C-alpha cells in the first residue's frame, strides 16, 4: 500500500480507473441479467393471465350459446337465436387456441377435458334445436327440462375453476421467483456500490495527497516564475535605460554633427563630421538591433494584422534608400508583380525585414546595383503568397558560411564588423520576424558575384478593398450628376483648394469649414451627405469634432478622415472616435473618389483623357515635382497655377511661423505647424523636405531633441526657399 501511495500519479490514476471499470462492468452485467429475468417473468405473467382470460371466454361463450337455445325452445321466440352463432364461433376459436399452446402436463389434461365437455354441451344444444325444428317440440322441451345441459355446464365451470386456480398458483410462484431474484440483484448492486465507494474514497485520498504535493510544487514554480519575471523586467528596464542613456547623447551628437555639416568647414573637418555621423548611425543601428532581438527572445513582439498598400510601402523604401544608392553610384530597382492594391498583414515588420536586407545589400556592394523583386506565388479567395528577392552584386558570402549567417552575433567573416560595422544581429532578427509571420527565408550567394535573399510570406486579402484598374487612367464624370452635399473640414488653404477643385469637377455641392467648431455650427443648421474631416486643426481637432457629431448632434453622416499621419493604428483610432473611414495625405484622386462613391452610392466619375498638364521640366537639380498637381488638375492648367501661387504665398508664412515656434521651443505649435506644412510640401513634390518635417514632428510630439529640431528646420527652410524661387521662375 505504501508503495502504491508513493507511486507515480499516472500509475495510481490507471489502477483506480481499472478498478472502477471492473465495478462498472459488474454492475452493468447484474443489471442486464436482472432486466432479462424481469422480462421473462413479465412474459410468463402475461401468458398466464392470457390463458386464464381465454378459459373464462370459452366458459361464457358456451353458457351464452346454451341459454339462448333453451330460451328459444321454451318460448318459440326466434329473437333468442339472433347472433347466437357468434358465441359458438368464439368458443370454438378460443378452444382451438388453448389446444395449440405449449402447456404443462396438468394444464394440458384440464384443457383436453374442457374441450370434451365443450363439444358435449354444443352437441346437446344443437340436438335440442334439431328436435325442435323436426316437429318434436315436446321432446326438445323435455330435453331442456332434463337438466343434462346444466350438468355439463357445471362440469365446465369446475374445469375452468380448476384451471384458474392452477394458473393463480403458478402466477404466485412466478412473482415469488421474481422477488427473490430482485433481492439477489439488490444485494449484488449494494456490494458493487460499496466496492465503488471504497475505490472512490481511496482514489480521492490519493489524489488529495498528490494535489497537495502538486500545489506545493506549483507554488514553488510560481515563485520561481515571479523571480524570473522580475529578472526579465530588470533586464528590460536595464535595456530601456541603457537605450535611453545612449540614444539621448547620440541624438545630440548626430544633431550637432548635422548642424555643423551645414556650416563652412574645410575638407578635414568635413571628413571628421562624416565619420562622426557614420559612427553614430552605426551605434544607433546596433542599439535598435539589440532591443528588437531582446523583444523577440522575450516573446513580447506584437504581430499586427492591418490593411496596408504594398505599392506605397515599396515606394517609400525606394525613396528611403535611393540617396544612399546614388552616393555609392549603385542602381536601385524595385520590380513588383501585379498584386492586390491592399493586403492584410504587418507592414511595420515587412518594412523592417526589407530595410535590413536592402541596407545590407547596399552596404556590401561597391559597384553594380541592388534589385528588389516581388512576385505572386499562389493565390486563393482569401490569401496570397508573395515571393520577395533582394539581390545585390556585392562581395558575396562563402558557401560554407551560408548556414551560419542567420545566427545571432555572427557575420560571414571575422573582419566584416571591422570593415563594414554592424552587430551581427540583423539577419537573425530578419529570420525570426519572417518565422513569426509564418514565412521562410533562404540565401544564395557566390563570392565576388553577389547575394540574393529569398523569402515567402502569406498575406490575407482585403475583402473590402476596391479593385483598381491600374491600366485605366480615366475617371468619368458622375452619371447621373449627383446633388450630394459634402462638408470639407480643413484648415490648410491648399488642401481646401484641392478639395474645392475636385468636388467642383465631380459635380458635388460642398462647403468649407476651417476648423471643427465651424463644422459643428454648420451641421446644426444644415444637413450634409458626407463629411471630409482633417485631423490636425486649430481650436477643435478632427477626433473631438467627430466624437461631438456622433454623441451630441446624434448624426450618422459618413465621416472620412483625411490626415498626414502614417502611424500604425491611425485608421482604428479614427473609427473609435466615430469616423467611418480613413484616407492618408497626400490624397490621391482615385482613392478619394472611391471612398466617396462607397459612402454616397453613386456612379464612378471619370476624367477626360485629354489633359493638357501644366508642364514642368523635371531635371535632376529640380527640387519640386508638379506631377501630383498635374494628376489632380483634371486637364486645367489654371488649377496648377493657382496651387503654385498659393504655395509661393503660403510657404514663407508657414516657415516663419515654424521658425518662431522653434525659437521659443513651443513643442505643441511646432508639431501642429510641421504637420500642417507636410501637406503643403506634398503638393509641389518637395520630397527632400519630407523626412526632416517628419523628424521635427516626431521630436515635437516627444518634446525632446531641440537641437535636432533646429538642425532639420535649417534644411527645411533652405529647401522651401529654393522651391519658392524655383516655382516663381516657371
N, C-alpha and C positions, 0 to 999 in steps of 0.2 A: 504493500500500500504506500509506504514511504517513497519507494522508487517511482511509483505511478505519480505521486504528488509532485515529485521533483522532475518528472519527465517534461519533454517539450510540449508546449501548448497545443501544437498541431496534432501530436500523438494523443493527448488527452481528449481533444475535440473529436478525433477519429474514433476512439474507443467509445466515448459517450454516444456518438452518432450511431455506431454499430449496435450498441445495446438498445438504444431507443428504437432502432429499426426492427430488431428482433421482437421487442414488445409490441410494436405496431403490427407486425406480421401475425403474432399470436392472437392479438385481439381481433384482427381482421378475419383470421381463419375461424375463430369461435363464433364471430358474428355471422359469417356466411353460413356456417353449419347450423346455427340457430335459426336463421331465416329459412333455410331449406326444410328443416324439420317442422317449422311452423307452417310452411306452405303445405307440406304433406298432411299434417294434422288438419289443417283447414279444408283441404280437399276431401279427406275422409269424413269430416263432419258434414260437409255439404252433400256428399254422396249418401250418407246415412239419412239425412233429412229428406233428400230427394226420393229415396226408396220408400221411406215411410209415407211421404205425401202421395206417391203412386199407389200404394196399397190402399190408402184411405179413399183415393179417387175411384179405384175399382169397386170397393165396397159401396160407395154412394151411388155409383152408376148402376150397379146390379139392383140395389134397393129401389132406385127410381124406375128402372125398367119393369120389375116385377109388380110394383104398386100400381103403375099406370095400366097394366094388363088386367090386374084384379079389379080395378075401378071400372074399367070398360065392361068386363064380363058381368059385373054386378049391376051396372046402371044402363048398359047398352049405349052409353053416350060416347060416340067416336072421338069427341074432343080430347079424351084422355090418351088416345093413341097418337096425337099430333106430336111430331118431332121425337117420338119415343125411340126411333132408330138411332138417334144421336147418342143416347145413353148406352145402347147396345154397342155401338161402334167404339165409344170411349172405353168401355170395359174390356173389349177385345184387344184394342191397341195397347192399353196400359198393361194388360196381362201379358201380351207378347213381349213388351219392353222388359218386364221383370224376368221372363224366361230367357231372354237374350243376355242378361247380365252375368258377370263372373261372380257368383255368390259363394259364400261359405257353405259347408255341409248342412247345418241346421237351417240356414236361410233357404237353401235350395229345396229342402224337404217341405217346409212350410209353403213355399211358392208353388210347388207341384200340387200339394193338397188343395191350395187355394184355387189353382187352375181347374182342378177336377170339380170342386164344389161350384165354381162359377159356371162351368159348362152344364152341370146338372141343373142348376137353377134356370139357366137360359133355356135349356131343352124343355123343362117342365112348364115354364111360362109360355113358350111357343106352342106346346101341345095343348094347353088350355085354350089358347087363342084359336088353334086349328079346330078343336072340338066345337067351339062357339060358332065358327063360320060354317061347319058341316051340319048345322041344324041340330046339334046335340047340346043345346044351351044348358039344359039341366045337368048334363054330365060336366060341363065346364064349370058351372056354379058349384057342383059337388066337389069338383077337383080343388077349387079355391077354398071351399069350406073345410076340406080335409086337413089343412094346415101343413101339408108336405112342403110347400114353398117356404113357409115361415121357419120350419125346422132347418131347411138348407141354409136359409139366410142367417139363422142363429149360428150354424156351424161356420159360415163365412166370417161372421163377426168375431167368433172365437179365434179363428186362424189369424185374422187381421190384428186382433189384440195381442196374440202371442208374438206376431212378427214385430209389432211396435214396441212391445216390452223388450224383446231381444235387441232391437236397434237402440233402445234407450240405454240398456246396459252397455252395449258396445260404445255408444257415444260417451258414456261416463268414463269408460276405460281410456278412450282417446283423449279426453280432457285431462284425466289424471296423468297420462303419459306426457302430454304437452306441458303441464305444470311442473312435473318432475324435471323435464329437460330444461325448462326455463330457469329453475332453481340452480341446476348444474351450470348453465351458461352464466348466470349472475355471479356464481361463486368464482368461475374462471375469470370473468371480467374484473371482479374485485381484486383477484390475485394479480392479474396483468396490470391493473391500475396502480395497485400498491407497488409493484415492481417498477413501473414507470416513474412513480413519485420518488422512490428511493434513488433511481438513476438521476432524476432531475435535481434532487437535493444534493447529491454528491457532485453533479456537474456544476451546480451553482456555487457550491463551496469551493470547488477547484477554480472556477472562473473568477470568483471574487478574489481569491488569493492571487491569481495571475494578474487581474485588473489592478489590484493594489500595487503589485510589483511593477506593472507597466506604467501606472500613474507616476510612480516614483521615478522611473526611467525617463518618462516624458517630461516631468518637472525638471529633471537634470538637463534634458535636451533643450527645453525652452530657455532655461537659464544660460546654457551654452550658446543658444541662438541669439538671445539678447546681448550676450557678451560679444558674439561675432558681429551682430548688427552695430553695436556701439563702436567696435573696431572699424567696421566699414564706414560708419558715419564719420569717425575721426579721420579715416583715410580720405573720404570725400571732402570733408571740411578742410583738411590739410591741402588737398589738391586745389580746392577752390581758393583758399587763402594764398597759396603759392602762385596760382594763376593770376589772382588779382595783384599780388605784390610784384610779380614780374611784368604783367601787362601794363600796369599804370606807368612805371618809369619808361617801359618800351614805347608806349604811345607818345610820351613826351619826347623821347629820343627821336622817334620817327617824325613827330610833328615838327620839332625844331630842325631836323635834317631837311625835311621838305621845305620849311621856311627858308633855311639857308640856301637851298638849291636855287631859289628864285632871286638871290642877291648876286652881286658881282663877285665872282671868285676866279682865282687863277686856276690853271689846269690841275695842279697838285691838289688844291683844295676841293675841286670838283670830284677828283678821284677819291679823296677821303670821304666826302659826303656819300658818294655812290657805294663805297664799301660799308659805311655805317648803315645805309638803307638796306643793302642786301643782307648784311648780318642780322639786322633787326627783323626783317621779314622772315628769314630762316628760323630765328629763335621763336617768333610767334607761331610759325607753322609747326614747330616741334611741340610747343605747348598745346596747341589745338589737337594735334595727333594724340598726345598722351591723355588728354581729357576725354576725347572720343573713345579711345581704346578702353579707358577705365569704365566709362559708362556701358560699353558693350559687354565687358567682362562681368560687370555687376548686374547685367540684365535690366538696366534702367533706361535703355534707349527705346523710345517710343516710335513705332512704325505707324504712320498715318495712312488713311485711305480717303483722299480728297480728289476732286476733279481738277485737272490742270491741262494746259495747252502745250503739247510737246514741241510744236513748232516754235513757240515763244521761248521755251526753255533752251532749245538748241541755238536760237538766235542770240539769246543772252550770253551763252557760253562763247559763241564766236566773237561777240563784241568784247567779252572779258579777256580773251586770250589773243586777239588779233594784234594788239600793240606789242606784246611780248614776242609774238612770232615775227612781226616786222622788224623789231630790234635785232633779231638774230638772222634776218633775211631768209626766213623759212616760210613755206606756203602752209596755210591752214585751211583745209577744206572740210565742209560738212555735207555728206551725201545722205539724204533722208528719203526713204521709200514712201510710197503713198500710204500713210497711216491715218487713223481717225483724228479729227480735229481736237477732240478732248478724250482723255483717258482718266481712269480712277486708279490712283496709286499714291506713292510718296515722292513728290517732285523734289523735296529737300534732300532726301537720301540719294535719289538718282543724280541730282546735281553734284552732291558730294563725291559720288563714285566717279563721275565723268571729270570733275575738276581735278581729282587726284591723278587719274590716268593721263589726262591731257597735259597737266602740269609736268608729270614725269616725262612724257613723250617730248615736250619742248625742251626740258632741262637736259635730257640725254642726247639731243640731236644737234649736231653742229651745222649740217648742211642737208638740203633736200626739203623735207616738209613733214607735216603731220596730217593725217586724214581720219575723220570720224564718220563711220558708216552705220546707218540704222536701217534695218530692213525687217520686213514682216516674215516670221517663220510659219506660224499656224494661226488660225482664227476660227472661232465659232460664234454663236449668237451672243454669248456673254463675255468671252475672254479672248485676248490676243496675246501671242508670244512674240516679243521683239528680240532681234539679234543685234547686239552692239559690237562694233570693232573699232578699236583705237590703234592706228598703225603709224609707226614712225620709221624714219631712215637713220636711226641713231646708232649708238655704239653696240647695241645688241647684248644678249645675255648668253654666257656659255651654257651648253646643253646640260652639263652636269649640275648646274646651279638652278635650273628651272624649277625643280621641286621645292627648293628652299626659299624662294623669293617671297612667298606669302607668310613665312614665319616672322614672328614679331622680332623687332630689333635686328633684322637680318637684311643684308644687301648682297648683291651678286658678288662684289669684290670687296676686300677689306679696305681698299683705298677709295671706295666710292664716296664715303662720307667726307673724306678729306678733300676730294676733288669737287664734289657737287653738293655736299651738305645733306641734311635730312636726318630723320630719326630712325629710319628703317621700319616705321610703323604704318606708313601709308598704304602699302599693298595688303598688309594684314587686315587693316580696317576695311579696305575695299572688299576683300574676300568675305569677311564676316557680315558686312552690310548686304552683299548680294545673297548670302545664305539666309539672312533674316527676311529678305524679300522673296524667298522661295526660288532663287535662281542659282546658277552655277557659272564658274569662270575658268578659263584656261588660257595659257600663254604659248605662243610660238615665237621663236627667235633664232637668229643667226648672227654670230659675232661679226661686227663690221658692216652688216647689211641692214639690220633693223629688227624691230619687235612689233608684234601685234597681240593685243589683249582682246579676247573674245568672251563675251558673256551674254547669257539669255535671261530675260526677266518676263514674268507674266503680269499683265495689266487687265483690269476689268474695263469693259466698255461703258461709256457714259450713256445710259438709256435715254436720258432727257436732252442729250446734246443734239443740236441741229446739224444735219449733214450739209456741208458746204461744197458747192461745185466750184473747185478752185480754177477750173478752166474757163469759167464764165465770169467776166468782169462787168456784166451788165446788171443794172438794178432798175427794175421797171417802176414807173410812177404808179401810185395807188389805183387799183381797179376794183370797184369804183372809188372815186375820191371820197375820202372819209371826213366826217365832221368832228372827229375826236379832238378833245381839248387836252393839251399837255401843259403841265406846270413844271418849269425848269427852275430848280432851286440851286443857284450857283453864284459865287461872289467874284470869280475870276472873269474879267471882261472878255478876254479872248475865248474862254470856254463858252461864255454867253453868246458871242458872235458865231462861234461854230455851231452851237445848238440851234440858234436862230436860222442860220443858213440851211442846215439840213432839214429842219422841220418845215420851213417855208417851201423847200423844194419838194418834199414829200406830200405837201398839201394839208398839214395839220394846223389847227388853231393852237396857239400857245401864248403863255405869259411867262415873264421872267421875275423871279424873286431873288434878291441879292443875299438873303440870309433866312434862317429858319423862322424868325419872328414874323417877317414879311409874308412868308409862305403860309403860316398859320392864319394870319389875318385874311389873306385871300381865300383860303379854304373855308373860312367861316361864312363868307358871303357868296361863294361861287363853287360849283362842282366841277371837277376835272375827271377825265377818264384815265389819266396816267400821270405819275409824278417822277421826274428825273431828279434825284437828290444827291448833291455833293455832300461829302462827309466833313471836311475841314472848312468851317465857315466862322466868321465873327459873330458875336452875340449869342447865337444858338446853333450848335453843330448839327450835322445830319442825323446822328444817333438819337439825340434828345428830341429832335423835331419829329422823326418817325415814331418814337415812343409816344409823344404827345398826340399825334394824329390818330394813333390806334387806340389809346387808352382814354383820352379826354374828348377828342372830337368824334370818336367811335366811327371812323371812316374806314372802309375796306378798299379804298382806291389802291390799285397796284403801285408799288414804290420800287423803282430801280435805283440802286446805289451807284454813284459814279465817284471813284476815288483813285488817287495815285498810290495808295498803299499796296504793296506787293507781298505783305506778310501772310504766312500760312494761317488759315482760320479766319481771315478777314470776312469772307463770304458768310460763314456761320455766324460771326458776330453781328453782321448787318441783319441777318434773318432773325436773330434773337431779339433785336430791337424793333422788329415789326416790318422790315422790308421784305419784298418778295424775291428779289434777285440782285445781281451784282455784276458790274462791268468795270474793268480797270482802265485807268488812263495810261497812255493816250488812247482815246476812244477810236475804235475802228468802225467805219461806216456800216459794214455788213453785220458786225456783231450787234451794234446798237439797233439796227433795223430789224434784225431777227427777234431781239427781245421785245421791241415794240409790237411786232407782228404777233408774237406769242401772247402778249397780255391784252391786246386790243382785238385779236381775231380778225385781222384784215388781210387782203391780198398783199403779196410781197412787192414793194416798189422796185422800179428799175430805172437806172440812169441811162441816158442816151450814150451810145458808144462813141459819138463824135465829140470828143473832149479836146479842146484846144488848151492844153495846160499852160499855166504860167511857167515858162521855161526858166530854169536857172542852170547854167552850165556848171557841172559839179566836178571840179578838178580836185586833185589830192590836197591842195593847200586851202581849199574852202573849208570853213568850219560850220557852215549852215547847210541844210539839206531841206529843200521845199517839197520833196516828194510826197510827204504826208498831206500837206495842204493841197497839192495838186490832185491827190486821190480823192480828197473831200470836196473839191471845188465844183463838182457837177458840171464841168465844162464852162465855168465862169471865171475868167482871169481876174475880174474885178474883185471877186471874193478873196483870192490870194493876195492881191494888192492891199485890200482892206486889212487883212490879218497881219501882213507885214508891217503896214503903217502902225497898227495897234502895238505890235511888238516894239517897234522903234520908239514909240511914245511911252509904253508901259515899263519896258525893261529897265531903263535908267532909274525910274522912280522906285521900282521894287528893289533894285540893287542898293539904292540909297537907304531905303527903309531897313534892309537886311544889315547893311553896314552899321547903321545907327544902333540897331538892336544888339549887334555883336560888340560894339564899343562899350555898351552898357551891360553886356553879358546877361540879357534878359532871355532866358532859355525858352520860355513859352512863346515869346514873339519870334525868336529865331526859328523855332520849329514850324510855327504857323506860316511865316513868310517863305521859308525854304520849301516847305511842302507845296505851297501855292505856286511858287516860281517854277517848280518842276514842270507843271503843265504848260506854262508859258514857254519854257525852253524846248519842250517836246514839239510844239507846233512848228518851229523853224529848224528842227533837227539838229540841235546842238548836243550831240552825243558826248562830246568831250567834257561837258559840264555835269552830266548825269551822275557819275559816281561821286563827284565832290559834293553835289547837293544832297545825295543820299547820306553821305558821311556826316554832313552838317546836321541833317535832320535826325539821324540816329544819336549823335553826340548830344544834341539839344534835348532829345527825349530822355536821355540818361543823365542830363545835367552834369556832364563831365567833359574833359579834354578841351578846354577853351583854346589851347594853343593849336590843336588840330583843326578846330572850327575856323580860327583866323587864317591858318595856312590854306585850307580848302577854299575859303572865301576869296582870298587873293587870286587864286586860279580862276574861280567862277567869275569874278569881276573882270579880270583881264579878257577871258573868253567872250563874255557878253558884250563888252565894249567893242571888241573886234567884230563880233557878229552884227552889232548895230551899224558900224561903219561899212561892213560888207553889204548889208541889205540896203543901206542908203545909196550905194553905188549902182544897184541894179536898175 
